[in-house]
Amino acid sequence: MTIAPERTARIELRTAEEWFPVCDLALLTPGRGVAALLPDGRQVAVFLDRTGTVYAVGNRDPFTGAYVLSRGLLGAVDGAPYVASPLLKQRFDLATGACLDDDEVAVPAYETRLAP
């Protein structure tokens, strides 16, 4: 989801059952991530990229088991944004959760929206 200049909105992400409020848009810094806890105990990494698009993926690095993807580096390959794990540097597509370095690995990806 790409955002408008209005930064007073709240970011929500879709879980299996409903939309879940994560944080105020104003709390995000473009190019950096934050970790959030879902009601079922799962962690997500939420990112605002430099184009103003908000993404959310699982925060657990499947290669190490550490909850660190929110601290990863953002980049893009052929226009597709990714986060690189800060530990072993595997890259995960922010839109789909697919690992760009191992076709058999992925993290959950969540739909996001802005709510007033």
Secondary structure as GFF3:
##gff-version 3
##sequence-region A 1 116
A	DSSP	beta_strand	10	14	.	.	.	ID=ss1
A	DSSP	beta_strand	19	24	.	.	.	ID=ss2
A	DSSP	three_ten_helix	25	27	.	.	.	ID=ss3
A	DSSP	beta_strand	32	37	.	.	.	ID=ss4
A	DSSP	beta_strand	43	48	.	.	.	ID=ss5
A	DSSP	beta_strand	54	58	.	.	.	ID=ss6
A	DSSP	three_ten_helix	69	71	.	.	.	ID=ss7
A	DSSP	beta_strand	73	77	.	.	.	ID=ss8
A	DSSP	beta_strand	80	84	.	.	.	ID=ss9
A	DSSP	beta_strand	91	93	.	.	.	ID=ss10
A	DSSP	beta_strand	109	110	.	.	.	ID=ss11
A	DSSP	beta_strand	112	115	.	.	.	ID=ss12
###
